[in-house]
Amino acid sequence: MPDNLDDLRREGRVATGKSISVSFSNQQEGAEIQKHPCRSQDFSTGGLKILTHFSLPLGTIQSMTIDLGQSSGSITAKAEVRWCLEIDQTPTFSLGMKLIDLTKKDLDTWQKFVKSA
């Protein structure tokens, strides 16, 4: 893994006090779908970094609902786990998620949200 995680991202990162809520479903075949709420304050037009209390394997595809707040609503997307780092003993993990599948409407909403942050 590169020493500088910024090298993994092509788009500019937005790190502001503006948080978004993310829920995603762990969809293993035959397993019950579980919603996992988490938050992100670091995002770009191509993806986001989220904090969770569990790790996910690299390359895993997750269905996500991203709540952008009252003024922007929410979007749904599929995202790929690009990196996963344990950041404390709680345990807390930082996950890099690359957005890979959004409707045109959700993509437009996401891009407007990122540009306004």
N, CA, C and O of each residue as an XYZ file, in Angstrom:
468
protein
N       0.852     -1.183      0.000
C       0.000      0.000      0.000
C       0.894      1.241      0.000
O       1.890      1.269      0.722
N       0.572      2.246     -0.775
C       1.382      3.459     -0.810
C       1.399      4.159      0.545
O       0.451      4.068      1.324
N       2.505      4.862      0.806
C       2.605      5.622      2.051
C       1.597      6.754      2.087
O       1.106      7.115      3.156
N       1.282      7.320      0.929
C       0.391      8.465      0.853
C      -0.926      8.043      0.209
O      -0.978      7.813     -0.999
N      -1.994      7.938      1.006
C      -3.282      7.490      0.484
C      -3.872      8.460     -0.530
O      -4.749      8.078     -1.305
N      -3.407      9.715     -0.541
C      -3.898     10.669     -1.534
C      -3.577     10.195     -2.942
O      -4.274     10.561     -3.889
N      -2.531      9.386     -3.096
C      -2.160      8.882     -4.407
C      -3.219      7.951     -4.975
O      -3.248      7.717     -6.183
N      -4.088      7.417     -4.126
C      -5.108      6.487     -4.570
C      -6.335      7.189     -5.134
O      -7.224      6.520     -5.661
N      -6.413      8.487     -5.044
C      -7.610      9.215     -5.436
C      -7.290     10.162     -6.582
O      -6.296     10.887     -6.541
N      -8.130     10.152     -7.591
C      -7.923     11.037     -8.737
C      -8.609     12.381     -8.549
O      -8.102     13.402     -9.015
N      -9.753     12.400     -7.876
C     -10.504     13.627     -7.693
C     -10.066     14.327     -6.405
O      -9.537     13.695     -5.490
N     -10.292     15.633     -6.349
C      -9.977     16.393     -5.146
C     -10.861     15.965     -3.986
O     -12.055     15.722     -4.159
N     -10.278     15.875     -2.828
C     -10.972     15.449     -1.616
C     -11.573     16.661     -0.912
O     -10.957     17.726     -0.866
N     -12.775     16.500     -0.366
C     -13.424     17.539      0.418
C     -13.433     17.063      1.871
O     -14.039     16.042      2.193
N     -12.761     17.806      2.736
C     -12.754     17.470      4.157
C     -13.231     18.709      4.904
O     -12.446     19.604      5.217
N     -14.520     18.744      5.183
C     -15.108     19.888      5.857
C     -15.854     19.403      7.082
O     -15.864     18.207      7.371
N     -16.473     20.312      7.800
C     -17.300     19.941      8.936
C     -18.638     19.369      8.490
O     -19.453     18.982      9.328
N     -18.870     19.309      7.210
C     -20.124     18.813      6.652
C     -20.088     17.292      6.617
O     -19.402     16.699      5.784
N     -20.825     16.666      7.520
C     -20.851     15.204      7.593
C     -22.023     14.652      6.802
O     -23.055     15.306      6.648
N     -21.849     13.452      6.311
C     -22.947     12.744      5.673
C     -23.107     11.404      6.377
O     -22.142     10.849      6.902
N     -24.309     10.898      6.384
C     -24.571      9.587      6.982
C     -24.644      8.556      5.866
O     -25.227      8.798      4.809
N     -24.049      7.416      6.121
C     -24.003      6.346      5.132
C     -24.536      5.071      5.772
O     -24.165      4.739      6.898
N     -25.396      4.361      5.069
C     -25.830      3.027      5.486
C     -25.524      2.094      4.338
O     -25.750      2.435      3.177
N     -25.014      0.925      4.651
C     -24.802     -0.030      3.581
C     -25.216     -1.414      4.020
O     -25.273     -1.727      5.209
N     -25.500     -2.229      3.031
C     -25.993     -3.584      3.269
C     -24.897     -4.583      2.979
O     -24.272     -4.543      1.920
N     -24.668     -5.468      3.910
C     -23.741     -6.556      3.699
C     -24.533     -7.662      3.010
O     -25.364     -8.316      3.640
N     -24.285     -7.868      1.746
C     -25.126     -8.765      0.949
C     -24.387    -10.039      0.557
O     -24.168    -10.279     -0.630
N     -24.006    -10.843      1.514
C     -23.416    -12.142      1.207
C     -24.546    -13.081      0.828
O     -25.629    -13.032      1.411
N     -24.294    -13.917     -0.129
C     -25.341    -14.811     -0.622
C     -25.898    -15.671      0.505
O     -25.149    -16.318      1.238
N     -27.210    -15.669      0.633
C     -27.870    -16.467      1.650
C     -27.886    -15.827      3.024
O     -28.537    -16.345      3.932
N     -27.194    -14.725      3.200
C     -27.141    -14.070      4.510
C     -28.206    -12.991      4.591
O     -28.616    -12.424      3.578
N     -28.637    -12.723      5.788
C     -29.599    -11.644      6.020
C     -28.933    -10.307      5.731
O     -27.775    -10.095      6.092
N     -29.664     -9.402      5.079
C     -29.127     -8.069      4.794
C     -29.083     -7.277      6.089
O     -30.080     -7.178      6.804
N     -27.914     -6.711      6.385
C     -27.724     -5.931      7.603
C     -27.403     -4.495      7.228
O     -26.573     -4.246      6.353
N     -28.057     -3.551      7.889
C     -27.758     -2.134      7.677
C     -26.690     -1.705      8.665
O     -26.790     -1.985      9.860
N     -25.664     -1.024      8.162
C     -24.564     -0.565      8.987
C     -24.455      0.955      8.864
O     -23.920      1.451      7.873
N     -24.951      1.703      9.850
C     -24.826      3.158      9.768
C     -23.401      3.606     10.088
O     -22.752      3.043     10.969
N     -22.925      4.603      9.381
C     -21.610      5.184      9.649
C     -21.613      6.612      9.112
O     -22.605      7.064      8.541
N     -20.492      7.325      9.300
C     -20.416      8.723      8.890
C     -19.170      8.970      8.053
O     -18.201      8.212      8.106
N     -19.219     10.035      7.290
C     -18.068     10.448      6.497
C     -17.968     11.965      6.504
O     -18.979     12.661      6.410
N     -16.746     12.475      6.616
C     -16.495     13.906      6.458
C     -15.474     14.135      5.353
O     -15.030     15.263      5.141
N     -15.106     13.090      4.660
C     -14.080     13.157      3.628
C     -14.646     12.474      2.386
O     -14.888     11.267      2.387
N     -14.854     13.254      1.329
C     -15.455     12.689      0.128
C     -14.996     13.446     -1.099
O     -14.466     14.553     -1.003
N     -15.206     12.834     -2.259
C     -14.887     13.456     -3.545
C     -15.968     13.039     -4.530
O     -16.877     12.287     -4.177
N     -15.874     13.521     -5.754
C     -16.880     13.131     -6.738
C     -16.802     11.649     -7.059
O     -17.777     11.075     -7.544
N     -15.656     11.010     -6.798
C     -15.491      9.605     -7.124
C     -15.650      8.635     -5.973
O     -15.684      7.424     -6.193
N     -15.748      9.138     -4.738
C     -15.859      8.216     -3.608
C     -15.869      8.916     -2.273
O     -16.012     10.137     -2.198
N     -15.715      8.128     -1.205
C     -15.738      8.678      0.134
C     -14.976      7.788      1.101
O     -14.764      6.602      0.850
N     -14.576      8.379      2.196
C     -13.932      7.653      3.285
C     -14.945      7.574      4.412
O     -15.513      8.587      4.819
N     -15.171      6.362      4.918
C     -16.120      6.188      6.010
C     -15.423      5.551      7.204
O     -14.405      4.875      7.054
N     -15.979      5.773      8.383
C     -15.483      5.164      9.613
C     -16.481      4.111     10.067
O     -17.677      4.387     10.162
N     -15.991      2.893     10.352
C     -16.840      1.792     10.800
C     -16.166      1.097     11.981
O     -15.028      1.409     12.333
N     -16.879      0.159     12.583
C     -16.312     -0.625     13.680
C     -16.006     -2.055     13.245
O     -15.927     -2.954     14.082
N     -15.834     -2.269     11.937
C     -15.469     -3.579     11.406
C     -14.770     -3.358     10.068
O     -14.930     -2.321      9.426
N     -14.006     -4.342      9.676
C     -13.306     -4.238      8.398
C     -14.112     -4.923      7.297
O     -14.988     -5.746      7.564
N     -13.800     -4.569      6.075
C     -14.379     -5.223      4.904
C     -13.248     -5.602      3.962
O     -12.274     -4.859      3.842
N     -13.355     -6.733      3.299
C     -12.300     -7.148      2.368
C     -12.183     -6.192      1.181
O     -13.181     -5.663      0.692
N     -10.950     -5.983      0.731
C     -10.716     -5.159     -0.451
C     -11.448     -5.765     -1.643
O     -11.502     -6.985     -1.803
N     -12.003     -4.902     -2.466
C     -12.715     -5.345     -3.653
C     -14.185     -5.666     -3.431
O     -14.916     -5.901     -4.393
N     -14.636     -5.681     -2.169
C     -16.033     -5.950     -1.869
C     -16.908     -4.845     -2.458
O     -16.576     -3.664     -2.364
N     -18.026     -5.240     -3.063
C     -18.990     -4.276     -3.608
C     -20.136     -4.164     -2.599
O     -20.722     -5.170     -2.201
N     -20.451     -2.926     -2.187
C     -21.493     -2.669     -1.206
C     -22.570     -1.777     -1.804
O     -22.269     -0.816     -2.513
N     -23.828     -2.100     -1.515
C     -24.935     -1.203     -1.847
C     -25.056     -0.211     -0.706
O     -25.098     -0.604      0.460
N     -25.113      1.083     -1.035
C     -25.103      2.124     -0.016
C     -26.261      3.094     -0.199
O     -26.714      3.346     -1.315
N     -26.726      3.626      0.913
C     -27.612      4.780      0.916
C     -26.832      5.898      1.581
O     -26.341      5.735      2.698
N     -26.714      7.028      0.906
C     -25.945      8.158      1.421
C     -26.911      9.299      1.683
O     -27.507      9.845      0.754
N     -27.064      9.662      2.961
C     -27.955     10.747      3.381
C     -27.158     12.040      3.362
O     -26.219     12.207      4.141
N     -27.529     12.950      2.478
C     -26.804     14.200      2.287
C     -27.372     15.354      3.107
O     -26.905     16.486      2.986
N     -28.360     15.081      3.929
C     -28.955     16.131      4.747
C     -30.287     16.590      4.183
O     -30.672     16.219      3.074
N     -30.989     17.410      4.970
C     -32.343     17.822      4.606
C     -32.423     18.540      3.269
O     -33.368     18.324      2.510
N     -31.453     19.385      2.969
C     -31.548     20.176      1.740
C     -31.219     19.375      0.480
O     -31.662     19.740     -0.609
N     -30.451     18.293      0.607
C     -30.030     17.544     -0.574
C     -30.666     16.163     -0.704
O     -30.615     15.566     -1.780
N     -31.261     15.645      0.360
C     -31.894     14.332      0.297
C     -30.893     13.200      0.422
O     -29.867     13.330      1.089
N     -31.205     12.082     -0.230
C     -30.299     10.939     -0.168
C     -30.164     10.319     -1.552
O     -30.996     10.532     -2.434
N     -29.106      9.556     -1.718
C     -28.858      8.853     -2.971
C     -28.539      7.393     -2.657
O     -28.190      7.051     -1.527
N     -28.663      6.547     -3.663
C     -28.240      5.161     -3.524
C     -27.134      4.910     -4.542
O     -27.127      5.484     -5.631
N     -26.201      4.043     -4.164
C     -25.060      3.763     -5.029
C     -24.474      2.415     -4.670
O     -24.742      1.863     -3.603
N     -23.677      1.903     -5.573
C     -22.823      0.768     -5.254
C     -21.402      1.310     -5.193
O     -21.008      2.169     -5.982
N     -20.641      0.783     -4.230
C     -19.273      1.254     -4.038
C     -18.360      0.070     -3.773
O     -18.768     -0.930     -3.182
N     -17.125      0.200     -4.218
C     -16.117     -0.838     -4.027
C     -15.165     -0.430     -2.911
O     -14.717      0.716     -2.862
N     -14.855     -1.361     -2.016
C     -13.871     -1.111     -0.960
C     -12.493     -1.103     -1.614
O     -12.044     -2.114     -2.153
N     -11.825      0.058     -1.560
C     -10.502      0.213     -2.183
C      -9.373      0.064     -1.171
O      -8.286     -0.399     -1.515
N      -9.630      0.456      0.082
C      -8.644      0.275      1.145
C      -9.350      0.236      2.485
O     -10.466      0.736      2.630
N      -8.689     -0.364      3.462
C      -9.248     -0.507      4.810
C      -8.095     -0.452      5.809
O      -7.162     -1.251      5.734
N      -8.165      0.498      6.746
C      -7.118      0.668      7.750
C      -7.720      0.669      9.156
O      -8.706      1.362      9.409
N      -7.137     -0.097     10.057
C      -7.559     -0.028     11.456
C      -6.889      1.194     12.067
O      -5.667      1.329     12.013
N      -7.698      2.097     12.657
C      -7.131      3.345     13.169
C      -7.101      3.443     14.685
O      -6.457      4.342     15.226
N      -7.787      2.530     15.394
C      -7.663      2.486     16.847
C      -8.073      1.117     17.365
O      -8.479      0.244     16.597
N      -7.963      0.940     18.675
C      -8.210     -0.357     19.296
C      -9.673     -0.632     19.628
O      -9.986     -1.690     20.174
N     -10.580      0.300     19.312
C     -11.995      0.149     19.680
C     -12.618     -1.144     19.161
O     -13.299     -1.745     19.993
N     -12.523     -1.657     18.017
C     -11.749     -1.186     16.860
C     -12.559     -0.228     15.985
O     -13.783     -0.316     15.893
N     -11.840      0.673     15.359
C     -12.413      1.570     14.367
C     -11.593      1.421     13.098
O     -10.363      1.378     13.134
N     -12.296      1.342     11.975
C     -11.643      1.196     10.684
C     -12.015      2.363      9.787
O     -13.141      2.858      9.832
N     -11.079      2.794      8.984
C     -11.292      3.797      7.959
C     -11.316      3.057      6.622
O     -10.372      2.348      6.274
N     -12.409      3.235      5.880
C     -12.580      2.533      4.602
C     -12.641      3.532      3.457
O     -13.373      4.518      3.531
N     -11.884      3.286      2.412
C     -11.972      4.068      1.186
C     -12.926      3.380      0.235
O     -12.704      2.233     -0.151
N     -13.990      4.075     -0.147
C     -15.038      3.503     -0.997
C     -15.078      4.255     -2.328
O     -15.231      5.476     -2.350
N     -14.942      3.529     -3.428
C     -15.033      4.120     -4.765
C     -16.442      3.909     -5.290
O     -16.906      2.773     -5.393
N     -17.128      5.000     -5.623
C     -18.478      4.903     -6.182
C     -18.379      4.333     -7.591
O     -17.634      4.844     -8.427
N     -19.145      3.258     -7.849
C     -19.033      2.597     -9.148
C     -20.355      2.496     -9.899
O     -20.353      2.248    -11.104
N     -21.474      2.681     -9.220
C     -22.759      2.512     -9.913
C     -23.802      3.424     -9.277
O     -24.271      3.167     -8.169
N     -24.161      4.497     -9.992
C     -25.204      5.429     -9.562
C     -26.092      5.730    -10.761
O     -25.644      5.682    -11.907
N     -27.353      6.041    -10.486
C     -28.204      6.518    -11.576
C     -27.725      7.912    -11.972
O     -27.014      8.568    -11.210
N     -28.108      8.354    -13.141
C     -27.733      9.699    -13.612
C     -28.205     10.761    -12.618
O     -27.470     11.697    -12.305
N     -29.435     10.608    -12.127
C     -29.992     11.572    -11.175
C     -29.175     11.586     -9.878
O     -28.847     12.657     -9.368
N     -28.846     10.403     -9.342
C     -28.067     10.345     -8.100
C     -26.657     10.872     -8.303
O     -26.107     11.528     -7.418
N     -26.062     10.591     -9.465
C     -24.724     11.110     -9.759
C     -24.744     12.631     -9.808
O     -23.859     13.277     -9.247
N     -25.740     13.212    -10.471
C     -25.862     14.674    -10.532
C     -26.025     15.264     -9.129
O     -25.393     16.266     -8.797
N     -26.878     14.635     -8.306
C     -27.088     15.100     -6.928
C     -25.798     15.041     -6.139
O     -25.470     15.983     -5.418
N     -25.048     13.933     -6.266
C     -23.786     13.756     -5.546
C     -22.760     14.809     -5.963
O     -22.114     15.421     -5.113
N     -22.612     15.019     -7.272
C     -21.633     15.991     -7.761
C     -21.971     17.404     -7.294
O     -21.070     18.159     -6.929
N     -23.250     17.775     -7.298
C     -23.646     19.099     -6.800
C     -23.345     19.227     -5.317
O     -22.885     20.273     -4.859
N     -23.604     18.163     -4.565
C     -23.340     18.170     -3.121
C     -21.849     18.361     -2.849
O     -21.474     19.175     -2.005
N     -20.998     17.618     -3.557
C     -19.554     17.709     -3.339
C     -19.048     19.109     -3.696
O     -18.225     19.672     -2.974
N     -19.528     19.665     -4.788
C     -19.083     21.004     -5.215
C     -19.535     22.087     -4.241
O     -18.873     23.117     -4.113
N     -20.649     21.869     -3.556
C     -21.156     22.893     -2.628
C     -20.528     22.789     -1.238
O     -20.705     23.680     -0.408
N     -19.802     21.713     -0.987
C     -19.216     21.488      0.358
C     -18.013     22.375      0.601
O     -17.408     22.314      1.671
